[in-house]
Amino acid sequence: MDPTAPLLFGLTVAEFEDISLKVCVGGLIAYMIFIIGHLAWESKSGKYGAIWMFVGLGVGFIGFIAKSLIQKLLGIE
């Protein structure tokens, strides 16, 4: 199979994978933010407790976002 041939909606496999990764991981990050906010609300952690929960639990997806920004700034993409 030709890797440059359109696969789905006129996209190649690489283009489809790139878009899917960004959309699906972005959706997962949004859902994790919702979960952290719900956890902060249910635990009645207060303003500073909620901030530290977002910082502590959100470090993983902050790294994913930072990686994308660094790639764009350096022109590596």
PQR file with spaces between the fields and no chain letter, atoms N, CA, C, O and H, PARSE charges and radii, in Angstrom:
ATOM       1  N    MET     1       0.843   -1.185    0.000 -0.4000 1.5000
ATOM       2  CA   MET     1       0.000    0.000    0.000 -0.0000 2.0000
ATOM       3  C    MET     1       0.883    1.240    0.000  0.5500 1.7000
ATOM       4  O    MET     1       1.867    1.306    0.736 -0.5500 1.4000
ATOM       5  N    ASP     2       0.543    2.193   -0.799 -0.4000 1.5000
ATOM       6  CA   ASP     2       1.297    3.434   -0.928 -0.0000 2.0000
ATOM       7  C    ASP     2       1.056    4.312    0.296  0.5500 1.7000
ATOM       8  O    ASP     2      -0.089    4.674    0.565 -0.5500 1.4000
ATOM       9  H    ASP     2      -0.257    2.140   -1.397  0.4000 1.0000
ATOM      10  N    PRO     3       2.125    4.674    1.064 -0.5600 1.5000
ATOM      11  CA   PRO     3       1.919    5.485    2.281  0.2800 2.0000
ATOM      12  C    PRO     3       1.473    6.913    2.006  0.5500 1.7000
ATOM      13  O    PRO     3       0.992    7.598    2.909 -0.5500 1.4000
ATOM      14  N    THR     4       1.631    7.371    0.751 -0.4000 1.5000
ATOM      15  CA   THR     4       1.190    8.743    0.435 -0.0000 2.0000
ATOM      16  C    THR     4      -0.235    8.777   -0.101  0.5500 1.7000
ATOM      17  O    THR     4      -0.775    9.854   -0.354 -0.5500 1.4000
ATOM      18  H    THR     4       2.022    6.815    0.018  0.4000 1.0000
ATOM      19  N    ALA     5      -0.844    7.618   -0.275 -0.4000 1.5000
ATOM      20  CA   ALA     5      -2.216    7.554   -0.786 -0.0000 2.0000
ATOM      21  C    ALA     5      -3.190    8.015    0.290  0.5500 1.7000
ATOM      22  O    ALA     5      -3.000    7.702    1.465 -0.5500 1.4000
ATOM      23  H    ALA     5      -0.406    6.743   -0.070  0.4000 1.0000
ATOM      24  N    PRO     6      -4.235    8.757   -0.092 -0.5600 1.5000
ATOM      25  CA   PRO     6      -5.237    9.172    0.897  0.2800 2.0000
ATOM      26  C    PRO     6      -5.915    7.968    1.547  0.5500 1.7000
ATOM      27  O    PRO     6      -6.263    6.998    0.873 -0.5500 1.4000
ATOM      28  N    LEU     7      -6.094    8.043    2.845 -0.4000 1.5000
ATOM      29  CA   LEU     7      -6.683    6.946    3.588 -0.0000 2.0000
ATOM      30  C    LEU     7      -8.110    7.262    4.017  0.5500 1.7000
ATOM      31  O    LEU     7      -9.040    6.511    3.724 -0.5500 1.4000
ATOM      32  H    LEU     7      -5.811    8.831    3.392  0.4000 1.0000
ATOM      33  N    LEU     8      -8.266    8.359    4.701 -0.4000 1.5000
ATOM      34  CA   LEU     8      -9.553    8.686    5.293 -0.0000 2.0000
ATOM      35  C    LEU     8      -9.757   10.197    5.194  0.5500 1.7000
ATOM      36  O    LEU     8      -8.911   10.968    5.645 -0.5500 1.4000
ATOM      37  H    LEU     8      -7.511    8.969    4.939  0.4000 1.0000
ATOM      38  N    PHE     9     -10.861   10.615    4.613 -0.4000 1.5000
ATOM      39  CA   PHE     9     -11.189   12.035    4.442 -0.0000 2.0000
ATOM      40  C    PHE     9     -10.085   12.786    3.706  0.5500 1.7000
ATOM      41  O    PHE     9      -9.870   13.972    3.955 -0.5500 1.4000
ATOM      42  H    PHE     9     -11.549    9.988    4.247  0.4000 1.0000
ATOM      43  N    GLY    10      -9.383   12.105    2.801 -0.4000 1.5000
ATOM      44  CA   GLY    10      -8.332   12.740    2.026 -0.0000 2.0000
ATOM      45  C    GLY    10      -7.034   12.945    2.766  0.5500 1.7000
ATOM      46  O    GLY    10      -6.177   13.694    2.297 -0.5500 1.4000
ATOM      47  H    GLY    10      -9.558   11.141    2.599  0.4000 1.0000
ATOM      48  N    LEU    11      -6.857   12.298    3.920 -0.4000 1.5000
ATOM      49  CA   LEU    11      -5.633   12.428    4.706 -0.0000 2.0000
ATOM      50  C    LEU    11      -4.768   11.187    4.536  0.5500 1.7000
ATOM      51  O    LEU    11      -5.277   10.085    4.332 -0.5500 1.4000
ATOM      52  H    LEU    11      -7.554   11.690    4.300  0.4000 1.0000
ATOM      53  N    THR    12      -3.463   11.374    4.621 -0.4000 1.5000
ATOM      54  CA   THR    12      -2.571   10.226    4.629 -0.0000 2.0000
ATOM      55  C    THR    12      -2.555    9.630    6.030  0.5500 1.7000
ATOM      56  O    THR    12      -3.122   10.198    6.963 -0.5500 1.4000
ATOM      57  H    THR    12      -3.049   12.269    4.787  0.4000 1.0000
ATOM      58  N    VAL    13      -1.905    8.489    6.166 -0.4000 1.5000
ATOM      59  CA   VAL    13      -1.836    7.825    7.470 -0.0000 2.0000
ATOM      60  C    VAL    13      -1.138    8.723    8.486  0.5500 1.7000
ATOM      61  O    VAL    13      -1.610    8.858    9.615 -0.5500 1.4000
ATOM      62  H    VAL    13      -1.444    8.028    5.407  0.4000 1.0000
ATOM      63  N    ALA    14      -0.023    9.337    8.103 -0.4000 1.5000
ATOM      64  CA   ALA    14       0.733   10.186    9.034 -0.0000 2.0000
ATOM      65  C    ALA    14      -0.083   11.407    9.468  0.5500 1.7000
ATOM      66  O    ALA    14      -0.079   11.771   10.644 -0.5500 1.4000
ATOM      67  H    ALA    14       0.361    9.228    7.186  0.4000 1.0000
ATOM      68  N    GLU    15      -0.777   12.034    8.525 -0.4000 1.5000
ATOM      69  CA   GLU    15      -1.604   13.199    8.869 -0.0000 2.0000
ATOM      70  C    GLU    15      -2.748   12.807    9.797  0.5500 1.7000
ATOM      71  O    GLU    15      -3.054   13.519   10.754 -0.5500 1.4000
ATOM      72  H    GLU    15      -0.780   11.738    7.570  0.4000 1.0000
ATOM      73  N    PHE    16      -3.378   11.670    9.508 -0.4000 1.5000
ATOM      74  CA   PHE    16      -4.474   11.193   10.345 -0.0000 2.0000
ATOM      75  C    PHE    16      -3.986   10.881   11.754  0.5500 1.7000
ATOM      76  O    PHE    16      -4.654   11.227   12.729 -0.5500 1.4000
ATOM      77  H    PHE    16      -3.130   11.092    8.731  0.4000 1.0000
ATOM      78  N    GLU    17      -2.819   10.227   11.875 -0.4000 1.5000
ATOM      79  CA   GLU    17      -2.265    9.904   13.191 -0.0000 2.0000
ATOM      80  C    GLU    17      -1.929   11.168   13.973  0.5500 1.7000
ATOM      81  O    GLU    17      -2.185   11.236   15.175 -0.5500 1.4000
ATOM      82  H    GLU    17      -2.276    9.947   11.083  0.4000 1.0000
ATOM      83  N    ASP    18      -1.356   12.173   13.303 -0.4000 1.5000
ATOM      84  CA   ASP    18      -0.987   13.413   13.975 -0.0000 2.0000
ATOM      85  C    ASP    18      -2.216   14.137   14.514  0.5500 1.7000
ATOM      86  O    ASP    18      -2.222   14.587   15.659 -0.5500 1.4000
ATOM      87  H    ASP    18      -1.148   12.117   12.327  0.4000 1.0000
ATOM      88  N    ILE    19      -3.253   14.250   13.694 -0.4000 1.5000
ATOM      89  CA   ILE    19      -4.482   14.914   14.117 -0.0000 2.0000
ATOM      90  C    ILE    19      -5.176   14.114   15.221  0.5500 1.7000
ATOM      91  O    ILE    19      -5.666   14.688   16.194 -0.5500 1.4000
ATOM      92  H    ILE    19      -3.248   13.884   12.764  0.4000 1.0000
ATOM      93  N    SER    20      -5.215   12.800   15.069 -0.4000 1.5000
ATOM      94  CA   SER    20      -5.858   11.956   16.078 -0.0000 2.0000
ATOM      95  C    SER    20      -5.161   12.059   17.422  0.5500 1.7000
ATOM      96  O    SER    20      -5.816   12.122   18.463 -0.5500 1.4000
ATOM      97  H    SER    20      -4.817   12.334   14.278  0.4000 1.0000
ATOM      98  N    LEU    21      -3.825   12.078   17.402 -0.4000 1.5000
ATOM      99  CA   LEU    21      -3.071   12.184   18.653 -0.0000 2.0000
ATOM     100  C    LEU    21      -3.404   13.484   19.363  0.5500 1.7000
ATOM     101  O    LEU    21      -3.674   13.489   20.564 -0.5500 1.4000
ATOM     102  H    LEU    21      -3.293   12.027   16.557  0.4000 1.0000
ATOM     103  N    LYS    22      -3.386   14.582   18.629 -0.4000 1.5000
ATOM     104  CA   LYS    22      -3.645   15.877   19.252 -0.0000 2.0000
ATOM     105  C    LYS    22      -5.070   15.989   19.766  0.5500 1.7000
ATOM     106  O    LYS    22      -5.291   16.514   20.857 -0.5500 1.4000
ATOM     107  H    LYS    22      -3.167   14.579   17.653  0.4000 1.0000
ATOM     108  N    VAL    23      -6.034   15.511   19.006 -0.4000 1.5000
ATOM     109  CA   VAL    23      -7.442   15.614   19.414 -0.0000 2.0000
ATOM     110  C    VAL    23      -7.730   14.686   20.594  0.5500 1.7000
ATOM     111  O    VAL    23      -8.349   15.102   21.574 -0.5500 1.4000
ATOM     112  H    VAL    23      -5.854   15.085   18.119  0.4000 1.0000
ATOM     113  N    CYS    24      -7.286   13.438   20.503 -0.4000 1.5000
ATOM     114  CA   CYS    24      -7.599   12.472   21.567 -0.0000 2.0000
ATOM     115  C    CYS    24      -6.873   12.787   22.865  0.5500 1.7000
ATOM     116  O    CYS    24      -7.469   12.709   23.939 -0.5500 1.4000
ATOM     117  H    CYS    24      -6.783   13.101   19.707  0.4000 1.0000
ATOM     118  N    VAL    25      -5.598   13.142   22.783 -0.4000 1.5000
ATOM     119  CA   VAL    25      -4.864   13.492   23.998 -0.0000 2.0000
ATOM     120  C    VAL    25      -5.389   14.806   24.564  0.5500 1.7000
ATOM     121  O    VAL    25      -5.453   14.976   25.782 -0.5500 1.4000
ATOM     122  H    VAL    25      -5.114   13.206   21.910  0.4000 1.0000
ATOM     123  N    GLY    26      -5.763   15.730   23.695 -0.4000 1.5000
ATOM     124  CA   GLY    26      -6.369   16.981   24.172 -0.0000 2.0000
ATOM     125  C    GLY    26      -7.671   16.732   24.912  0.5500 1.7000
ATOM     126  O    GLY    26      -7.938   17.353   25.941 -0.5500 1.4000
ATOM     127  H    GLY    26      -5.712   15.592   22.705  0.4000 1.0000
ATOM     128  N    GLY    27      -8.486   15.816   24.385 -0.4000 1.5000
ATOM     129  CA   GLY    27      -9.727   15.442   25.072 -0.0000 2.0000
ATOM     130  C    GLY    27      -9.452   14.772   26.408  0.5500 1.7000
ATOM     131  O    GLY    27     -10.155   15.015   27.389 -0.5500 1.4000
ATOM     132  H    GLY    27      -8.269   15.311   23.549  0.4000 1.0000
ATOM     133  N    LEU    28      -8.425   13.927   26.444 -0.4000 1.5000
ATOM     134  CA   LEU    28      -8.052   13.267   27.691 -0.0000 2.0000
ATOM     135  C    LEU    28      -7.567   14.281   28.726  0.5500 1.7000
ATOM     136  O    LEU    28      -7.893   14.172   29.908 -0.5500 1.4000
ATOM     137  H    LEU    28      -7.854   13.730   25.647  0.4000 1.0000
ATOM     138  N    ILE    29      -6.796   15.258   28.282 -0.4000 1.5000
ATOM     139  CA   ILE    29      -6.317   16.303   29.194 -0.0000 2.0000
ATOM     140  C    ILE    29      -7.495   17.112   29.738  0.5500 1.7000
ATOM     141  O    ILE    29      -7.538   17.421   30.929 -0.5500 1.4000
ATOM     142  H    ILE    29      -6.531   15.346   27.322  0.4000 1.0000
ATOM     143  N    ALA    30      -8.444   17.454   28.876 -0.4000 1.5000
ATOM     144  CA   ALA    30      -9.628   18.196   29.336 -0.0000 2.0000
ATOM     145  C    ALA    30     -10.421   17.381   30.355  0.5500 1.7000
ATOM     146  O    ALA    30     -10.921   17.929   31.337 -0.5500 1.4000
ATOM     147  H    ALA    30      -8.409   17.203   27.909  0.4000 1.0000
ATOM     148  N    TYR    31     -10.536   16.079   30.125 -0.4000 1.5000
ATOM     149  CA   TYR    31     -11.254   15.215   31.070 -0.0000 2.0000
ATOM     150  C    TYR    31     -10.499   15.120   32.392  0.5500 1.7000
ATOM     151  O    TYR    31     -11.122   15.099   33.453 -0.5500 1.4000
ATOM     152  H    TYR    31     -10.129   15.633   29.327  0.4000 1.0000
ATOM     153  N    MET    32      -9.164   15.063   32.349 -0.4000 1.5000
ATOM     154  CA   MET    32      -8.385   15.008   33.584 -0.0000 2.0000
ATOM     155  C    MET    32      -8.505   16.303   34.363  0.5500 1.7000
ATOM     156  O    MET    32      -8.531   16.279   35.593 -0.5500 1.4000
ATOM     157  H    MET    32      -8.657   15.080   31.487  0.4000 1.0000
ATOM     158  N    ILE    33      -8.579   17.435   33.673 -0.4000 1.5000
ATOM     159  CA   ILE    33      -8.785   18.713   34.357 -0.0000 2.0000
ATOM     160  C    ILE    33     -10.140   18.714   35.056  0.5500 1.7000
ATOM     161  O    ILE    33     -10.261   19.188   36.185 -0.5500 1.4000
ATOM     162  H    ILE    33      -8.558   17.454   32.674  0.4000 1.0000
ATOM     163  N    PHE    34     -11.159   18.182   34.383 -0.4000 1.5000
ATOM     164  CA   PHE    34     -12.476   18.066   35.004 -0.0000 2.0000
ATOM     165  C    PHE    34     -12.414   17.181   36.253  0.5500 1.7000
ATOM     166  O    PHE    34     -13.000   17.523   37.280 -0.5500 1.4000
ATOM     167  H    PHE    34     -11.061   17.796   33.466  0.4000 1.0000
ATOM     168  N    ILE    35     -11.717   16.058   36.174 -0.4000 1.5000
ATOM     169  CA   ILE    35     -11.610   15.144   37.311 -0.0000 2.0000
ATOM     170  C    ILE    35     -10.896   15.811   38.476  0.5500 1.7000
ATOM     171  O    ILE    35     -11.336   15.685   39.619 -0.5500 1.4000
ATOM     172  H    ILE    35     -11.242   15.780   35.339  0.4000 1.0000
ATOM     173  N    ILE    36      -9.801   16.520   38.209 -0.4000 1.5000
ATOM     174  CA   ILE    36      -9.066   17.208   39.278 -0.0000 2.0000
ATOM     175  C    ILE    36      -9.949   18.282   39.914  0.5500 1.7000
ATOM     176  O    ILE    36      -9.970   18.422   41.136 -0.5500 1.4000
ATOM     177  H    ILE    36      -9.444   16.623   37.281  0.4000 1.0000
ATOM     178  N    GLY    37     -10.679   19.041   39.092 -0.4000 1.5000
ATOM     179  CA   GLY    37     -11.587   20.058   39.628 -0.0000 2.0000
ATOM     180  C    GLY    37     -12.691   19.456   40.472  0.5500 1.7000
ATOM     181  O    GLY    37     -13.050   20.002   41.516 -0.5500 1.4000
ATOM     182  H    GLY    37     -10.663   18.927   38.099  0.4000 1.0000
ATOM     183  N    HIS    38     -13.228   18.338   40.027 -0.4000 1.5000
ATOM     184  CA   HIS    38     -14.281   17.658   40.792 -0.0000 2.0000
ATOM     185  C    HIS    38     -13.724   17.127   42.114  0.5500 1.7000
ATOM     186  O    HIS    38     -14.384   17.207   43.150 -0.5500 1.4000
ATOM     187  H    HIS    38     -12.937   17.895   39.179  0.4000 1.0000
ATOM     188  N    LEU    39     -12.513   16.587   42.070 -0.4000 1.5000
ATOM     189  CA   LEU    39     -11.870   16.100   43.289 -0.0000 2.0000
ATOM     190  C    LEU    39     -11.625   17.240   44.269  0.5500 1.7000
ATOM     191  O    LEU    39     -11.829   17.078   45.472 -0.5500 1.4000
ATOM     192  H    LEU    39     -11.977   16.522   41.228  0.4000 1.0000
ATOM     193  N    ALA    40     -11.186   18.404   43.760 -0.4000 1.5000
ATOM     194  CA   ALA    40     -10.963   19.567   44.626 -0.0000 2.0000
ATOM     195  C    ALA    40     -12.285   20.053   45.216  0.5500 1.7000
ATOM     196  O    ALA    40     -12.329   20.446   46.382 -0.5500 1.4000
ATOM     197  H    ALA    40     -11.021   18.536   42.783  0.4000 1.0000
ATOM     198  N    TRP    41     -13.354   20.033   44.435 -0.4000 1.5000
ATOM     199  CA   TRP    41     -14.667   20.480   44.910 -0.0000 2.0000
ATOM     200  C    TRP    41     -15.199   19.547   45.995  0.5500 1.7000
ATOM     201  O    TRP    41     -15.669   19.996   47.040 -0.5500 1.4000
ATOM     202  H    TRP    41     -13.318   19.715   43.488  0.4000 1.0000
ATOM     203  N    GLU    42     -15.119   18.248   45.731 -0.4000 1.5000
ATOM     204  CA   GLU    42     -15.666   17.270   46.688 -0.0000 2.0000
ATOM     205  C    GLU    42     -14.879   17.236   47.999  0.5500 1.7000
ATOM     206  O    GLU    42     -15.451   16.975   49.057 -0.5500 1.4000
ATOM     207  H    GLU    42     -14.738   17.883   44.881  0.4000 1.0000
ATOM     208  N    SER    43     -13.577   17.497   47.934 -0.4000 1.5000
ATOM     209  CA   SER    43     -12.770   17.444   49.148 -0.0000 2.0000
ATOM     210  C    SER    43     -12.813   18.752   49.924  0.5500 1.7000
ATOM     211  O    SER    43     -12.261   18.846   51.020 -0.5500 1.4000
ATOM     212  H    SER    43     -13.113   17.709   47.074  0.4000 1.0000
ATOM     213  N    LYS    44     -13.479   19.779   49.346 -0.4000 1.5000
ATOM     214  CA   LYS    44     -13.569   21.107   49.977 -0.0000 2.0000
ATOM     215  C    LYS    44     -12.170   21.611   50.356  0.5500 1.7000
ATOM     216  O    LYS    44     -11.925   22.040   51.484 -0.5500 1.4000
ATOM     217  H    LYS    44     -13.927   19.703   48.455  0.4000 1.0000
ATOM     218  N    SER    45     -11.269   21.545   49.379 -0.4000 1.5000
ATOM     219  CA   SER    45      -9.860   21.851   49.648 -0.0000 2.0000
ATOM     220  C    SER    45      -9.567   23.350   49.740  0.5500 1.7000
ATOM     221  O    SER    45      -8.492   23.727   50.205 -0.5500 1.4000
ATOM     222  H    SER    45     -11.467   21.196   48.463  0.4000 1.0000
ATOM     223  N    GLY    46     -10.462   24.190   49.326 -0.4000 1.5000
ATOM     224  CA   GLY    46     -10.217   25.627   49.359 -0.0000 2.0000
ATOM     225  C    GLY    46      -9.453   26.073   48.129  0.5500 1.7000
ATOM     226  O    GLY    46      -9.101   25.268   47.267 -0.5500 1.4000
ATOM     227  H    GLY    46     -11.336   23.884   48.948  0.4000 1.0000
ATOM     228  N    LYS    47      -9.202   27.377   48.065 -0.4000 1.5000
ATOM     229  CA   LYS    47      -8.556   27.940   46.878 -0.0000 2.0000
ATOM     230  C    LYS    47      -7.123   27.431   46.716  0.5500 1.7000
ATOM     231  O    LYS    47      -6.749   26.951   45.646 -0.5500 1.4000
ATOM     232  H    LYS    47      -9.488   28.031   48.765  0.4000 1.0000
ATOM     233  N    TYR    48      -6.326   27.535   47.774 -0.4000 1.5000
ATOM     234  CA   TYR    48      -4.927   27.144   47.665 -0.0000 2.0000
ATOM     235  C    TYR    48      -4.767   25.628   47.556  0.5500 1.7000
ATOM     236  O    TYR    48      -3.865   25.147   46.870 -0.5500 1.4000
ATOM     237  H    TYR    48      -6.630   27.924   48.644  0.4000 1.0000
ATOM     238  N    GLY    49      -5.619   24.892   48.215 -0.4000 1.5000
ATOM     239  CA   GLY    49      -5.581   23.442   48.088 -0.0000 2.0000
ATOM     240  C    GLY    49      -5.902   23.000   46.677  0.5500 1.7000
ATOM     241  O    GLY    49      -5.279   22.074   46.156 -0.5500 1.4000
ATOM     242  H    GLY    49      -6.352   25.283   48.773  0.4000 1.0000
ATOM     243  N    ALA    50      -6.874   23.655   46.052 -0.4000 1.5000
ATOM     244  CA   ALA    50      -7.237   23.325   44.673 -0.0000 2.0000
ATOM     245  C    ALA    50      -6.098   23.675   43.718  0.5500 1.7000
ATOM     246  O    ALA    50      -5.814   22.925   42.785 -0.5500 1.4000
ATOM     247  H    ALA    50      -7.380   24.407   46.476  0.4000 1.0000
ATOM     248  N    ILE    51      -5.453   24.804   43.950 -0.4000 1.5000
ATOM     249  CA   ILE    51      -4.313   25.182   43.108 -0.0000 2.0000
ATOM     250  C    ILE    51      -3.224   24.127   43.199  0.5500 1.7000
ATOM     251  O    ILE    51      -2.672   23.721   42.176 -0.5500 1.4000
ATOM     252  H    ILE    51      -5.684   25.413   44.708  0.4000 1.0000
ATOM     253  N    TRP    52      -2.904   23.676   44.409 -0.4000 1.5000
ATOM     254  CA   TRP    52      -1.855   22.672   44.568 -0.0000 2.0000
ATOM     255  C    TRP    52      -2.272   21.318   44.009  0.5500 1.7000
ATOM     256  O    TRP    52      -1.425   20.550   43.552 -0.5500 1.4000
ATOM     257  H    TRP    52      -3.353   24.006   45.240  0.4000 1.0000
ATOM     258  N    MET    53      -3.555   21.021   44.042 -0.4000 1.5000
ATOM     259  CA   MET    53      -4.014   19.777   43.423 -0.0000 2.0000
ATOM     260  C    MET    53      -3.834   19.850   41.911  0.5500 1.7000
ATOM     261  O    MET    53      -3.378   18.886   41.296 -0.5500 1.4000
ATOM     262  H    MET    53      -4.243   21.645   44.413  0.4000 1.0000
ATOM     263  N    PHE    54      -4.187   20.984   41.307 -0.4000 1.5000
ATOM     264  CA   PHE    54      -3.994   21.130   39.869 -0.0000 2.0000
ATOM     265  C    PHE    54      -2.511   21.090   39.506  0.5500 1.7000
ATOM     266  O    PHE    54      -2.137   20.487   38.501 -0.5500 1.4000
ATOM     267  H    PHE    54      -4.557   21.767   41.806  0.4000 1.0000
ATOM     268  N    VAL    55      -1.666   21.726   40.316 -0.4000 1.5000
ATOM     269  CA   VAL    55      -0.228   21.713   40.039 -0.0000 2.0000
ATOM     270  C    VAL    55       0.332   20.301   40.195  0.5500 1.7000
ATOM     271  O    VAL    55       1.030   19.803   39.312 -0.5500 1.4000
ATOM     272  H    VAL    55      -1.970   22.216   41.133  0.4000 1.0000
ATOM     273  N    GLY    56       0.027   19.671   41.302 -0.4000 1.5000
ATOM     274  CA   GLY    56       0.584   18.348   41.583 -0.0000 2.0000
ATOM     275  C    GLY    56       0.098   17.266   40.644  0.5500 1.7000
ATOM     276  O    GLY    56       0.884   16.432   40.194 -0.5500 1.4000
ATOM     277  H    GLY    56      -0.540   20.076   42.020  0.4000 1.0000
ATOM     278  N    LEU    57      -1.190   17.270   40.343 -0.4000 1.5000
ATOM     279  CA   LEU    57      -1.748   16.226   39.500 -0.0000 2.0000
ATOM     280  C    LEU    57      -1.661   16.558   38.012  0.5500 1.7000
ATOM     281  O    LEU    57      -1.806   15.674   37.167 -0.5500 1.4000
ATOM     282  H    LEU    57      -1.829   17.948   40.709  0.4000 1.0000
ATOM     283  N    GLY    58      -1.426   17.816   37.693 -0.4000 1.5000
ATOM     284  CA   GLY    58      -1.398   18.212   36.300 -0.0000 2.0000
ATOM     285  C    GLY    58      -0.019   18.305   35.681  0.5500 1.7000
ATOM     286  O    GLY    58       0.105   18.737   34.535 -0.5500 1.4000
ATOM     287  H    GLY    58      -1.308   18.534   38.379  0.4000 1.0000
ATOM     288  N    VAL    59       1.015   17.919   36.394 -0.4000 1.5000
ATOM     289  CA   VAL    59       2.375   18.026   35.884 -0.0000 2.0000
ATOM     290  C    VAL    59       2.573   17.171   34.630  0.5500 1.7000
ATOM     291  O    VAL    59       3.309   17.573   33.728 -0.5500 1.4000
ATOM     292  H    VAL    59       0.914   17.568   37.325  0.4000 1.0000
ATOM     293  N    GLY    60       1.942   16.020   34.557 -0.4000 1.5000
ATOM     294  CA   GLY    60       2.122   15.133   33.415 -0.0000 2.0000
ATOM     295  C    GLY    60       1.658   15.738   32.112  0.5500 1.7000
ATOM     296  O    GLY    60       2.391   15.707   31.123 -0.5500 1.4000
ATOM     297  H    GLY    60       1.344   15.694   35.289  0.4000 1.0000
ATOM     298  N    PHE    61       0.450   16.293   32.086 -0.4000 1.5000
ATOM     299  CA   PHE    61      -0.019   16.855   30.823 -0.0000 2.0000
ATOM     300  C    PHE    61       0.581   18.221   30.549  0.5500 1.7000
ATOM     301  O    PHE    61       0.558   18.673   29.404 -0.5500 1.4000
ATOM     302  H    PHE    61      -0.145   16.318   32.889  0.4000 1.0000
ATOM     303  N    ILE    62       1.113   18.888   31.552 -0.4000 1.5000
ATOM     304  CA   ILE    62       1.838   20.138   31.304 -0.0000 2.0000
ATOM     305  C    ILE    62       3.093   19.836   30.493  0.5500 1.7000
ATOM     306  O    ILE    62       3.477   20.616   29.621 -0.5500 1.4000
ATOM     307  H    ILE    62       1.132   18.520   32.481  0.4000 1.0000
ATOM     308  N    GLY    63       3.730   18.705   30.780 -0.4000 1.5000
ATOM     309  CA   GLY    63       4.899   18.284   30.008 -0.0000 2.0000
ATOM     310  C    GLY    63       4.555   18.005   28.562  0.5500 1.7000
ATOM     311  O    GLY    63       5.327   18.347   27.667 -0.5500 1.4000
ATOM     312  H    GLY    63       3.418   18.072   31.488  0.4000 1.0000
ATOM     313  N    PHE    64       3.406   17.385   28.316 -0.4000 1.5000
ATOM     314  CA   PHE    64       2.981   17.095   26.948 -0.0000 2.0000
ATOM     315  C    PHE    64       2.739   18.379   26.173  0.5500 1.7000
ATOM     316  O    PHE    64       3.126   18.483   25.008 -0.5500 1.4000
ATOM     317  H    PHE    64       2.779   17.107   29.044  0.4000 1.0000
ATOM     318  N    ILE    65       2.107   19.355   26.802 -0.4000 1.5000
ATOM     319  CA   ILE    65       1.837   20.635   26.151 -0.0000 2.0000
ATOM     320  C    ILE    65       3.151   21.388   25.925  0.5500 1.7000
ATOM     321  O    ILE    65       3.349   21.993   24.871 -0.5500 1.4000
ATOM     322  H    ILE    65       1.793   19.271   27.748  0.4000 1.0000
ATOM     323  N    ALA    66       4.049   21.350   26.918 -0.4000 1.5000
ATOM     324  CA   ALA    66       5.331   22.045   26.787 -0.0000 2.0000
ATOM     325  C    ALA    66       6.151   21.450   25.640  0.5500 1.7000
ATOM     326  O    ALA    66       6.820   22.187   24.917 -0.5500 1.4000
ATOM     327  H    ALA    66       3.889   20.858   27.774  0.4000 1.0000
ATOM     328  N    LYS    67       6.107   20.145   25.469 -0.4000 1.5000
ATOM     329  CA   LYS    67       6.834   19.494   24.382 -0.0000 2.0000
ATOM     330  C    LYS    67       6.355   20.026   23.031  0.5500 1.7000
ATOM     331  O    LYS    67       7.169   20.317   22.155 -0.5500 1.4000
ATOM     332  H    LYS    67       5.564   19.547   26.057  0.4000 1.0000
ATOM     333  N    SER    68       5.055   20.153   22.862 -0.4000 1.5000
ATOM     334  CA   SER    68       4.513   20.671   21.606 -0.0000 2.0000
ATOM     335  C    SER    68       4.933   22.118   21.371  0.5500 1.7000
ATOM     336  O    SER    68       5.283   22.490   20.251 -0.5500 1.4000
ATOM     337  H    SER    68       4.393   19.917   23.574  0.4000 1.0000
ATOM     338  N    LEU    69       4.898   22.936   22.424 -0.4000 1.5000
ATOM     339  CA   LEU    69       5.290   24.341   22.278 -0.0000 2.0000
ATOM     340  C    LEU    69       6.777   24.465   21.950  0.5500 1.7000
ATOM     341  O    LEU    69       7.151   25.284   21.111 -0.5500 1.4000
ATOM     342  H    LEU    69       4.614   22.633   23.334  0.4000 1.0000
ATOM     343  N    ILE    70       7.623   23.677   22.588 -0.4000 1.5000
ATOM     344  CA   ILE    70       9.066   23.734   22.323 -0.0000 2.0000
ATOM     345  C    ILE    70       9.360   23.309   20.885  0.5500 1.7000
ATOM     346  O    ILE    70      10.208   23.899   20.215 -0.5500 1.4000
ATOM     347  H    ILE    70       7.320   23.011   23.269  0.4000 1.0000
ATOM     348  N    GLN    71       8.648   22.274   20.417 -0.4000 1.5000
ATOM     349  CA   GLN    71       8.843   21.846   19.027 -0.0000 2.0000
ATOM     350  C    GLN    71       8.463   22.952   18.053  0.5500 1.7000
ATOM     351  O    GLN    71       9.162   23.169   17.064 -0.5500 1.4000
ATOM     352  H    GLN    71       7.960   21.795   20.961  0.4000 1.0000
ATOM     353  N    LYS    72       7.366   23.654   18.319 -0.4000 1.5000
ATOM     354  CA   LYS    72       6.955   24.747   17.436 -0.0000 2.0000
ATOM     355  C    LYS    72       7.966   25.897   17.463  0.5500 1.7000
ATOM     356  O    LYS    72       8.306   26.460   16.422 -0.5500 1.4000
ATOM     357  H    LYS    72       6.798   23.478   19.123  0.4000 1.0000
ATOM     358  N    LEU    73       8.442   26.240   18.669 -0.4000 1.5000
ATOM     359  CA   LEU    73       9.405   27.349   18.783 -0.0000 2.0000
ATOM     360  C    LEU    73      10.722   27.046   18.078  0.5500 1.7000
ATOM     361  O    LEU    73      11.324   27.935   17.475 -0.5500 1.4000
ATOM     362  H    LEU    73       8.166   25.783   19.514  0.4000 1.0000
ATOM     363  N    LEU    74      11.172   25.797   18.152 -0.4000 1.5000
ATOM     364  CA   LEU    74      12.434   25.422   17.521 -0.0000 2.0000
ATOM     365  C    LEU    74      12.286   25.017   16.068  0.5500 1.7000
ATOM     366  O    LEU    74      13.280   24.827   15.368 -0.5500 1.4000
ATOM     367  H    LEU    74      10.684   25.075   18.642  0.4000 1.0000
ATOM     368  N    GLY    75      11.035   24.883   15.606 -0.4000 1.5000
ATOM     369  CA   GLY    75      10.798   24.511   14.221 -0.0000 2.0000
ATOM     370  C    GLY    75      11.122   23.054   13.928  0.5500 1.7000
ATOM     371  O    GLY    75      11.487   22.718   12.801 -0.5500 1.4000
ATOM     372  H    GLY    75      10.227   25.038   16.175  0.4000 1.0000
ATOM     373  N    ILE    76      10.996   22.195   14.909 -0.4000 1.5000
ATOM     374  CA   ILE    76      11.353   20.780   14.761 -0.0000 2.0000
ATOM     375  C    ILE    76      10.241   19.994   14.083  0.5500 1.7000
ATOM     376  O    ILE    76      10.527   19.006   13.407 -0.5500 1.4000
ATOM     377  H    ILE    76      10.700   22.468   15.824  0.4000 1.0000
ATOM     378  N    GLU    77       9.019   20.385   14.235 -0.4000 1.5000
ATOM     379  CA   GLU    77       7.865   19.646   13.711 -0.0000 2.0000
ATOM     380  C    GLU    77       8.067   19.240   12.348  0.5500 1.7000
ATOM     381  O    GLU    77       7.193   18.608   11.755 -0.5500 1.4000
ATOM     382  H    GLU    77       8.787   21.188   14.784  0.4000 1.0000
